[in-house]
Amino acid sequence: MCAFVATRPAPSPTVLVATRDLAPGPLAPGDLAPAALNHPPAGAVRTPAAGQVLASPMRKGEALTDVRLVRSFRLPPGMVATPVRIADAAAVRLLSPGATITVLAAGEEGQPARAVAEEVRVITIPPADQASGAAHGALVVLATTTTQAAELASAQTAGHLSITIKPNET
Protein backbone atom coordinates (compact mmCIF):
# COMPACT_ATOMS: atom_id res chain seq x y z
CA MET A 1 0.00 0.00 0.00
CA CYS A 2 1.29 3.39 -0.99
CA ALA A 3 0.76 6.33 1.24
CA PHE A 4 0.75 9.82 -0.08
CA VAL A 5 1.95 12.38 2.40
CA ALA A 6 1.33 15.98 1.59
CA THR A 7 3.86 18.38 2.97
CA ARG A 8 3.32 22.05 3.27
CA PRO A 9 6.22 24.40 2.89
CA ALA A 10 7.36 26.07 6.07
CA PRO A 11 5.90 29.54 6.55
CA SER A 12 8.05 32.40 5.32
CA PRO A 13 9.97 34.20 8.08
CA THR A 14 8.63 37.60 9.07
CA VAL A 15 11.17 40.44 8.96
CA LEU A 16 11.00 44.23 9.03
CA VAL A 17 10.88 46.14 5.73
CA ALA A 18 10.87 49.87 4.98
CA THR A 19 7.39 51.33 4.48
CA ARG A 20 8.86 54.18 2.39
CA ASP A 21 12.27 55.37 1.22
CA LEU A 22 14.25 56.13 4.40
CA ALA A 23 17.17 58.49 4.98
CA PRO A 24 19.90 57.75 7.53
CA GLY A 25 18.91 58.70 11.06
CA PRO A 26 16.63 57.61 13.89
CA LEU A 27 13.86 55.17 12.95
CA ALA A 28 10.35 56.26 13.91
CA PRO A 29 7.27 54.12 14.50
CA GLY A 30 5.74 53.45 11.09
CA ASP A 31 9.06 53.55 9.19
CA LEU A 32 9.17 49.73 9.21
CA ALA A 33 6.51 47.04 8.94
CA PRO A 34 6.60 43.25 9.30
CA ALA A 35 6.57 41.28 6.05
CA ALA A 36 6.91 37.60 5.22
CA LEU A 37 9.84 36.98 2.87
CA ASN A 38 10.59 33.62 1.27
CA HIS A 39 14.33 34.26 1.29
CA PRO A 40 15.18 37.00 3.81
CA PRO A 41 18.73 38.35 3.72
CA ALA A 42 21.26 37.27 6.32
CA GLY A 43 20.96 39.38 9.45
CA ALA A 44 17.37 40.43 8.73
CA VAL A 45 15.88 42.21 11.73
CA ARG A 46 12.78 40.59 13.20
CA THR A 47 12.29 42.65 16.37
CA PRO A 48 10.99 46.25 16.68
CA ALA A 49 13.62 48.81 15.72
CA ALA A 50 11.92 52.18 16.34
CA GLY A 51 14.36 54.51 18.07
CA GLN A 52 17.44 52.81 16.66
CA VAL A 53 19.54 54.69 14.11
CA LEU A 54 19.68 53.77 10.43
CA ALA A 55 23.26 54.12 9.13
CA SER A 56 22.47 54.41 5.41
CA PRO A 57 19.46 54.99 3.15
CA MET A 58 16.87 52.24 2.52
CA ARG A 59 14.40 51.84 -0.33
CA LYS A 60 10.71 51.15 0.24
CA GLY A 61 10.15 47.39 0.66
CA GLU A 62 13.80 46.65 1.46
CA ALA A 63 14.44 44.36 4.44
CA LEU A 64 16.26 45.91 7.39
CA THR A 65 19.46 44.06 8.30
CA ASP A 66 21.63 44.32 11.39
CA VAL A 67 24.49 45.99 9.48
CA ARG A 68 22.18 48.89 8.54
CA LEU A 69 21.83 49.94 12.18
CA VAL A 70 24.32 52.15 13.99
CA ARG A 71 25.77 50.05 16.78
CA SER A 72 25.78 51.27 20.37
CA PHE A 73 23.58 54.30 19.77
CA ARG A 74 22.39 54.19 23.35
CA LEU A 75 24.74 56.70 24.86
CA PRO A 76 26.40 56.08 28.21
CA PRO A 77 25.56 58.37 31.15
CA GLY A 78 27.10 61.81 30.72
CA MET A 79 27.05 61.58 26.92
CA VAL A 80 24.68 63.50 24.66
CA ALA A 81 23.86 63.59 20.95
CA THR A 82 25.21 66.91 19.65
CA PRO A 83 24.31 68.32 16.21
CA VAL A 84 27.19 70.30 14.69
CA ARG A 85 27.44 72.12 11.35
CA ILE A 86 30.80 71.49 9.66
CA ALA A 87 31.89 74.18 7.17
CA ASP A 88 33.14 71.78 4.47
CA ALA A 89 30.21 69.66 3.25
CA ALA A 90 32.58 67.61 1.07
CA ALA A 91 34.55 66.55 4.16
CA VAL A 92 31.32 65.40 5.82
CA ARG A 93 30.59 63.17 2.79
CA LEU A 94 33.73 61.21 3.74
CA LEU A 95 32.15 60.25 7.08
CA SER A 96 29.87 57.41 8.06
CA PRO A 97 28.14 56.61 11.34
CA GLY A 98 30.63 55.20 13.81
CA ALA A 99 33.57 57.23 12.46
CA THR A 100 35.82 58.94 14.99
CA ILE A 101 36.67 62.59 14.35
CA THR A 102 38.21 65.64 15.98
CA VAL A 103 36.36 68.93 15.53
CA LEU A 104 38.51 72.03 15.00
CA ALA A 105 37.49 75.68 15.39
CA ALA A 106 39.02 78.29 13.11
CA GLY A 107 41.50 80.49 14.93
CA GLU A 108 41.48 84.28 15.02
CA GLU A 109 43.22 86.04 12.14
CA GLY A 110 46.72 84.54 11.89
CA GLN A 111 46.13 82.08 14.74
CA PRO A 112 46.06 78.28 14.31
CA ALA A 113 42.84 76.30 14.62
CA ARG A 114 42.18 74.64 17.97
CA ALA A 115 40.68 71.26 18.79
CA VAL A 116 37.23 71.74 20.34
CA ALA A 117 36.17 68.09 20.66
CA GLU A 118 38.72 65.29 20.26
CA GLU A 119 37.98 61.72 19.19
CA VAL A 120 34.20 61.99 19.19
CA ARG A 121 32.00 59.42 17.44
CA VAL A 122 29.67 60.22 14.54
CA ILE A 123 26.15 59.02 15.38
CA THR A 124 24.46 60.00 12.14
CA ILE A 125 24.66 62.37 9.19
CA PRO A 126 21.23 63.83 8.42
CA PRO A 127 20.33 64.34 4.75
CA ALA A 128 21.63 67.60 3.27
CA ASP A 129 19.31 70.58 3.60
CA GLN A 130 18.71 71.56 -0.02
CA ALA A 131 17.60 75.08 0.99
CA SER A 132 20.89 76.03 2.66
CA GLY A 133 23.10 74.15 0.20
CA ALA A 134 26.78 73.29 0.54
CA ALA A 135 27.66 76.97 1.14
CA HIS A 136 26.47 76.55 4.73
CA GLY A 137 28.30 73.28 5.38
CA ALA A 138 26.75 70.00 6.49
CA LEU A 139 25.19 68.75 9.69
CA VAL A 140 26.68 65.86 11.69
CA VAL A 141 25.35 64.42 14.96
CA LEU A 142 28.13 63.49 17.38
CA ALA A 143 28.31 61.61 20.68
CA THR A 144 29.92 64.07 23.09
CA THR A 145 30.17 64.86 26.76
CA THR A 146 28.04 67.76 27.97
CA THR A 147 31.23 69.82 28.32
CA GLN A 148 32.21 69.08 24.70
CA ALA A 149 28.67 69.97 23.58
CA ALA A 150 28.95 73.38 25.27
CA GLU A 151 32.40 73.97 23.72
CA LEU A 152 31.09 73.02 20.27
CA ALA A 153 28.08 75.34 20.60
CA SER A 154 30.34 78.22 21.62
CA ALA A 155 32.87 77.56 18.85
CA GLN A 156 30.13 77.18 16.25
CA THR A 157 28.70 80.64 16.98
CA ALA A 158 32.19 82.19 16.85
CA GLY A 159 33.21 80.79 13.46
CA HIS A 160 33.62 77.85 11.13
CA LEU A 161 34.24 74.29 12.26
CA SER A 162 36.30 71.70 10.40
CA ILE A 163 37.24 68.08 11.11
CA THR A 164 40.03 65.57 11.06
CA ILE A 165 39.14 61.91 10.59
CA LYS A 166 40.76 59.16 12.62
CA PRO A 167 41.45 56.07 10.49
CA ASN A 168 39.71 52.81 11.39
CA GLU A 169 42.01 50.52 13.32
CA THR A 170 40.40 47.28 12.17
C-alpha atoms as an extended CHARMM CRD file, in Angstrom:
* protein
*
       170  EXT
         1         1  MET       CA              0.0000000000        0.0000000000        0.0000000000  PROA      1               0.0000000000
         2         2  CYS       CA              1.2910000000        3.3930000000       -0.9910000000  PROA      2               0.0000000000
         3         3  ALA       CA              0.7560000000        6.3280000000        1.2430000000  PROA      3               0.0000000000
         4         4  PHE       CA              0.7490000000        9.8160000000       -0.0770000000  PROA      4               0.0000000000
         5         5  VAL       CA              1.9470000000       12.3840000000        2.4020000000  PROA      5               0.0000000000
         6         6  ALA       CA              1.3290000000       15.9850000000        1.5860000000  PROA      6               0.0000000000
         7         7  THR       CA              3.8590000000       18.3830000000        2.9720000000  PROA      7               0.0000000000
         8         8  ARG       CA              3.3180000000       22.0470000000        3.2670000000  PROA      8               0.0000000000
         9         9  PRO       CA              6.2220000000       24.4030000000        2.8890000000  PROA      9               0.0000000000
        10        10  ALA       CA              7.3610000000       26.0720000000        6.0650000000  PROA      10              0.0000000000
        11        11  PRO       CA              5.9040000000       29.5370000000        6.5520000000  PROA      11              0.0000000000
        12        12  SER       CA              8.0550000000       32.4040000000        5.3240000000  PROA      12              0.0000000000
        13        13  PRO       CA              9.9730000000       34.1960000000        8.0780000000  PROA      13              0.0000000000
        14        14  THR       CA              8.6300000000       37.6040000000        9.0690000000  PROA      14              0.0000000000
        15        15  VAL       CA             11.1730000000       40.4360000000        8.9560000000  PROA      15              0.0000000000
        16        16  LEU       CA             10.9970000000       44.2300000000        9.0300000000  PROA      16              0.0000000000
        17        17  VAL       CA             10.8790000000       46.1400000000        5.7310000000  PROA      17              0.0000000000
        18        18  ALA       CA             10.8740000000       49.8720000000        4.9780000000  PROA      18              0.0000000000
        19        19  THR       CA              7.3930000000       51.3350000000        4.4810000000  PROA      19              0.0000000000
        20        20  ARG       CA              8.8600000000       54.1820000000        2.3950000000  PROA      20              0.0000000000
        21        21  ASP       CA             12.2750000000       55.3720000000        1.2210000000  PROA      21              0.0000000000
        22        22  LEU       CA             14.2530000000       56.1310000000        4.3980000000  PROA      22              0.0000000000
        23        23  ALA       CA             17.1670000000       58.4930000000        4.9780000000  PROA      23              0.0000000000
        24        24  PRO       CA             19.8960000000       57.7500000000        7.5280000000  PROA      24              0.0000000000
        25        25  GLY       CA             18.9150000000       58.6960000000       11.0600000000  PROA      25              0.0000000000
        26        26  PRO       CA             16.6310000000       57.6130000000       13.8920000000  PROA      26              0.0000000000
        27        27  LEU       CA             13.8620000000       55.1700000000       12.9490000000  PROA      27              0.0000000000
        28        28  ALA       CA             10.3530000000       56.2580000000       13.9110000000  PROA      28              0.0000000000
        29        29  PRO       CA              7.2710000000       54.1200000000       14.5000000000  PROA      29              0.0000000000
        30        30  GLY       CA              5.7430000000       53.4530000000       11.0940000000  PROA      30              0.0000000000
        31        31  ASP       CA              9.0640000000       53.5500000000        9.1910000000  PROA      31              0.0000000000
        32        32  LEU       CA              9.1670000000       49.7330000000        9.2090000000  PROA      32              0.0000000000
        33        33  ALA       CA              6.5060000000       47.0390000000        8.9430000000  PROA      33              0.0000000000
        34        34  PRO       CA              6.6020000000       43.2490000000        9.3050000000  PROA      34              0.0000000000
        35        35  ALA       CA              6.5670000000       41.2840000000        6.0530000000  PROA      35              0.0000000000
        36        36  ALA       CA              6.9140000000       37.5980000000        5.2160000000  PROA      36              0.0000000000
        37        37  LEU       CA              9.8420000000       36.9810000000        2.8660000000  PROA      37              0.0000000000
        38        38  ASN       CA             10.5850000000       33.6200000000        1.2700000000  PROA      38              0.0000000000
        39        39  HSD       CA             14.3250000000       34.2610000000        1.2940000000  PROA      39              0.0000000000
        40        40  PRO       CA             15.1780000000       36.9960000000        3.8120000000  PROA      40              0.0000000000
        41        41  PRO       CA             18.7330000000       38.3510000000        3.7170000000  PROA      41              0.0000000000
        42        42  ALA       CA             21.2580000000       37.2680000000        6.3230000000  PROA      42              0.0000000000
        43        43  GLY       CA             20.9630000000       39.3780000000        9.4530000000  PROA      43              0.0000000000
        44        44  ALA       CA             17.3690000000       40.4270000000        8.7260000000  PROA      44              0.0000000000
        45        45  VAL       CA             15.8780000000       42.2130000000       11.7270000000  PROA      45              0.0000000000
        46        46  ARG       CA             12.7780000000       40.5950000000       13.1990000000  PROA      46              0.0000000000
        47        47  THR       CA             12.2900000000       42.6550000000       16.3730000000  PROA      47              0.0000000000
        48        48  PRO       CA             10.9900000000       46.2460000000       16.6830000000  PROA      48              0.0000000000
        49        49  ALA       CA             13.6240000000       48.8110000000       15.7160000000  PROA      49              0.0000000000
        50        50  ALA       CA             11.9190000000       52.1760000000       16.3430000000  PROA      50              0.0000000000
        51        51  GLY       CA             14.3620000000       54.5070000000       18.0750000000  PROA      51              0.0000000000
        52        52  GLN       CA             17.4410000000       52.8050000000       16.6550000000  PROA      52              0.0000000000
        53        53  VAL       CA             19.5390000000       54.6850000000       14.1070000000  PROA      53              0.0000000000
        54        54  LEU       CA             19.6840000000       53.7700000000       10.4280000000  PROA      54              0.0000000000
        55        55  ALA       CA             23.2590000000       54.1210000000        9.1330000000  PROA      55              0.0000000000
        56        56  SER       CA             22.4690000000       54.4090000000        5.4140000000  PROA      56              0.0000000000
        57        57  PRO       CA             19.4580000000       54.9910000000        3.1500000000  PROA      57              0.0000000000
        58        58  MET       CA             16.8730000000       52.2440000000        2.5190000000  PROA      58              0.0000000000
        59        59  ARG       CA             14.4010000000       51.8380000000       -0.3250000000  PROA      59              0.0000000000
        60        60  LYS       CA             10.7080000000       51.1490000000        0.2370000000  PROA      60              0.0000000000
        61        61  GLY       CA             10.1480000000       47.3910000000        0.6600000000  PROA      61              0.0000000000
        62        62  GLU       CA             13.8020000000       46.6520000000        1.4560000000  PROA      62              0.0000000000
        63        63  ALA       CA             14.4410000000       44.3630000000        4.4380000000  PROA      63              0.0000000000
        64        64  LEU       CA             16.2640000000       45.9110000000        7.3910000000  PROA      64              0.0000000000
        65        65  THR       CA             19.4590000000       44.0570000000        8.3020000000  PROA      65              0.0000000000
        66        66  ASP       CA             21.6300000000       44.3240000000       11.3900000000  PROA      66              0.0000000000
        67        67  VAL       CA             24.4850000000       45.9880000000        9.4840000000  PROA      67              0.0000000000
        68        68  ARG       CA             22.1790000000       48.8880000000        8.5430000000  PROA      68              0.0000000000
        69        69  LEU       CA             21.8340000000       49.9430000000       12.1830000000  PROA      69              0.0000000000
        70        70  VAL       CA             24.3180000000       52.1480000000       13.9930000000  PROA      70              0.0000000000
        71        71  ARG       CA             25.7700000000       50.0490000000       16.7820000000  PROA      71              0.0000000000
        72        72  SER       CA             25.7770000000       51.2670000000       20.3730000000  PROA      72              0.0000000000
        73        73  PHE       CA             23.5780000000       54.3010000000       19.7680000000  PROA      73              0.0000000000
        74        74  ARG       CA             22.3950000000       54.1900000000       23.3460000000  PROA      74              0.0000000000
        75        75  LEU       CA             24.7420000000       56.6960000000       24.8600000000  PROA      75              0.0000000000
        76        76  PRO       CA             26.3970000000       56.0780000000       28.2150000000  PROA      76              0.0000000000
        77        77  PRO       CA             25.5640000000       58.3740000000       31.1470000000  PROA      77              0.0000000000
        78        78  GLY       CA             27.1000000000       61.8100000000       30.7180000000  PROA      78              0.0000000000
        79        79  MET       CA             27.0530000000       61.5820000000       26.9180000000  PROA      79              0.0000000000
        80        80  VAL       CA             24.6770000000       63.5040000000       24.6620000000  PROA      80              0.0000000000
        81        81  ALA       CA             23.8560000000       63.5930000000       20.9480000000  PROA      81              0.0000000000
        82        82  THR       CA             25.2060000000       66.9130000000       19.6540000000  PROA      82              0.0000000000
        83        83  PRO       CA             24.3130000000       68.3210000000       16.2090000000  PROA      83              0.0000000000
        84        84  VAL       CA             27.1900000000       70.3020000000       14.6900000000  PROA      84              0.0000000000
        85        85  ARG       CA             27.4400000000       72.1160000000       11.3500000000  PROA      85              0.0000000000
        86        86  ILE       CA             30.8020000000       71.4930000000        9.6620000000  PROA      86              0.0000000000
        87        87  ALA       CA             31.8860000000       74.1790000000        7.1710000000  PROA      87              0.0000000000
        88        88  ASP       CA             33.1390000000       71.7790000000        4.4730000000  PROA      88              0.0000000000
        89        89  ALA       CA             30.2080000000       69.6560000000        3.2550000000  PROA      89              0.0000000000
        90        90  ALA       CA             32.5830000000       67.6070000000        1.0690000000  PROA      90              0.0000000000
        91        91  ALA       CA             34.5530000000       66.5500000000        4.1600000000  PROA      91              0.0000000000
        92        92  VAL       CA             31.3210000000       65.4010000000        5.8160000000  PROA      92              0.0000000000
        93        93  ARG       CA             30.5910000000       63.1740000000        2.7950000000  PROA      93              0.0000000000
        94        94  LEU       CA             33.7320000000       61.2120000000        3.7350000000  PROA      94              0.0000000000
        95        95  LEU       CA             32.1490000000       60.2520000000        7.0800000000  PROA      95              0.0000000000
        96        96  SER       CA             29.8690000000       57.4090000000        8.0560000000  PROA      96              0.0000000000
        97        97  PRO       CA             28.1390000000       56.6080000000       11.3440000000  PROA      97              0.0000000000
        98        98  GLY       CA             30.6350000000       55.2000000000       13.8130000000  PROA      98              0.0000000000
        99        99  ALA       CA             33.5690000000       57.2270000000       12.4550000000  PROA      99              0.0000000000
       100       100  THR       CA             35.8190000000       58.9380000000       14.9920000000  PROA      100             0.0000000000
       101       101  ILE       CA             36.6690000000       62.5900000000       14.3510000000  PROA      101             0.0000000000
       102       102  THR       CA             38.2100000000       65.6360000000       15.9820000000  PROA      102             0.0000000000
       103       103  VAL       CA             36.3610000000       68.9340000000       15.5320000000  PROA      103             0.0000000000
       104       104  LEU       CA             38.5120000000       72.0280000000       15.0020000000  PROA      104             0.0000000000
       105       105  ALA       CA             37.4950000000       75.6830000000       15.3900000000  PROA      105             0.0000000000
       106       106  ALA       CA             39.0190000000       78.2880000000       13.1130000000  PROA      106             0.0000000000
       107       107  GLY       CA             41.5040000000       80.4930000000       14.9300000000  PROA      107             0.0000000000
       108       108  GLU       CA             41.4850000000       84.2770000000       15.0240000000  PROA      108             0.0000000000
       109       109  GLU       CA             43.2230000000       86.0370000000       12.1440000000  PROA      109             0.0000000000
       110       110  GLY       CA             46.7160000000       84.5360000000       11.8890000000  PROA      110             0.0000000000
       111       111  GLN       CA             46.1350000000       82.0760000000       14.7360000000  PROA      111             0.0000000000
       112       112  PRO       CA             46.0560000000       78.2830000000       14.3130000000  PROA      112             0.0000000000
       113       113  ALA       CA             42.8410000000       76.3000000000       14.6150000000  PROA      113             0.0000000000
       114       114  ARG       CA             42.1800000000       74.6430000000       17.9710000000  PROA      114             0.0000000000
       115       115  ALA       CA             40.6760000000       71.2620000000       18.7920000000  PROA      115             0.0000000000
       116       116  VAL       CA             37.2330000000       71.7380000000       20.3380000000  PROA      116             0.0000000000
       117       117  ALA       CA             36.1740000000       68.0860000000       20.6640000000  PROA      117             0.0000000000
       118       118  GLU       CA             38.7160000000       65.2890000000       20.2610000000  PROA      118             0.0000000000
       119       119  GLU       CA             37.9830000000       61.7190000000       19.1870000000  PROA      119             0.0000000000
       120       120  VAL       CA             34.1970000000       61.9860000000       19.1920000000  PROA      120             0.0000000000
       121       121  ARG       CA             32.0020000000       59.4250000000       17.4420000000  PROA      121             0.0000000000
       122       122  VAL       CA             29.6670000000       60.2190000000       14.5430000000  PROA      122             0.0000000000
       123       123  ILE       CA             26.1550000000       59.0240000000       15.3800000000  PROA      123             0.0000000000
       124       124  THR       CA             24.4570000000       59.9990000000       12.1400000000  PROA      124             0.0000000000
       125       125  ILE       CA             24.6590000000       62.3660000000        9.1920000000  PROA      125             0.0000000000
       126       126  PRO       CA             21.2330000000       63.8260000000        8.4160000000  PROA      126             0.0000000000
       127       127  PRO       CA             20.3260000000       64.3350000000        4.7500000000  PROA      127             0.0000000000
       128       128  ALA       CA             21.6260000000       67.5960000000        3.2700000000  PROA      128             0.0000000000
       129       129  ASP       CA             19.3110000000       70.5800000000        3.6030000000  PROA      129             0.0000000000
       130       130  GLN       CA             18.7070000000       71.5610000000       -0.0200000000  PROA      130             0.0000000000
       131       131  ALA       CA             17.5990000000       75.0800000000        0.9870000000  PROA      131             0.0000000000
       132       132  SER       CA             20.8870000000       76.0330000000        2.6560000000  PROA      132             0.0000000000
       133       133  GLY       CA             23.1010000000       74.1490000000        0.2030000000  PROA      133             0.0000000000
       134       134  ALA       CA             26.7820000000       73.2940000000        0.5420000000  PROA      134             0.0000000000
       135       135  ALA       CA             27.6560000000       76.9680000000        1.1430000000  PROA      135             0.0000000000
       136       136  HSD       CA             26.4690000000       76.5500000000        4.7320000000  PROA      136             0.0000000000
       137       137  GLY       CA             28.2980000000       73.2770000000        5.3790000000  PROA      137             0.0000000000
       138       138  ALA       CA             26.7490000000       70.0040000000        6.4920000000  PROA      138             0.0000000000
       139       139  LEU       CA             25.1870000000       68.7540000000        9.6910000000  PROA      139             0.0000000000
       140       140  VAL       CA             26.6830000000       65.8650000000       11.6870000000  PROA      140             0.0000000000
       141       141  VAL       CA             25.3460000000       64.4190000000       14.9610000000  PROA      141             0.0000000000
       142       142  LEU       CA             28.1310000000       63.4910000000       17.3790000000  PROA      142             0.0000000000
       143       143  ALA       CA             28.3070000000       61.6060000000       20.6810000000  PROA      143             0.0000000000
       144       144  THR       CA             29.9220000000       64.0710000000       23.0870000000  PROA      144             0.0000000000
       145       145  THR       CA             30.1700000000       64.8620000000       26.7610000000  PROA      145             0.0000000000
       146       146  THR       CA             28.0440000000       67.7570000000       27.9720000000  PROA      146             0.0000000000
       147       147  THR       CA             31.2300000000       69.8180000000       28.3230000000  PROA      147             0.0000000000
       148       148  GLN       CA             32.2070000000       69.0820000000       24.7010000000  PROA      148             0.0000000000
       149       149  ALA       CA             28.6680000000       69.9720000000       23.5760000000  PROA      149             0.0000000000
       150       150  ALA       CA             28.9480000000       73.3760000000       25.2690000000  PROA      150             0.0000000000
       151       151  GLU       CA             32.4000000000       73.9710000000       23.7200000000  PROA      151             0.0000000000
       152       152  LEU       CA             31.0890000000       73.0170000000       20.2740000000  PROA      152             0.0000000000
       153       153  ALA       CA             28.0850000000       75.3360000000       20.5970000000  PROA      153             0.0000000000
       154       154  SER       CA             30.3350000000       78.2170000000       21.6190000000  PROA      154             0.0000000000
       155       155  ALA       CA             32.8670000000       77.5610000000       18.8520000000  PROA      155             0.0000000000
       156       156  GLN       CA             30.1250000000       77.1810000000       16.2470000000  PROA      156             0.0000000000
       157       157  THR       CA             28.6960000000       80.6390000000       16.9790000000  PROA      157             0.0000000000
       158       158  ALA       CA             32.1860000000       82.1920000000       16.8470000000  PROA      158             0.0000000000
       159       159  GLY       CA             33.2090000000       80.7920000000       13.4580000000  PROA      159             0.0000000000
       160       160  HSD       CA             33.6170000000       77.8530000000       11.1290000000  PROA      160             0.0000000000
       161       161  LEU       CA             34.2380000000       74.2880000000       12.2630000000  PROA      161             0.0000000000
       162       162  SER       CA             36.3050000000       71.7040000000       10.4010000000  PROA      162             0.0000000000
       163       163  ILE       CA             37.2420000000       68.0840000000       11.1110000000  PROA      163             0.0000000000
       164       164  THR       CA             40.0320000000       65.5660000000       11.0620000000  PROA      164             0.0000000000
       165       165  ILE       CA             39.1440000000       61.9120000000       10.5900000000  PROA      165             0.0000000000
       166       166  LYS       CA             40.7580000000       59.1560000000       12.6200000000  PROA      166             0.0000000000
       167       167  PRO       CA             41.4480000000       56.0680000000       10.4930000000  PROA      167             0.0000000000
       168       168  ASN       CA             39.7120000000       52.8080000000       11.3870000000  PROA      168             0.0000000000
       169       169  GLU       CA             42.0130000000       50.5170000000       13.3200000000  PROA      169             0.0000000000
       170       170  THR       CA             40.4050000000       47.2760000000       12.1700000000  PROA      170             0.0000000000
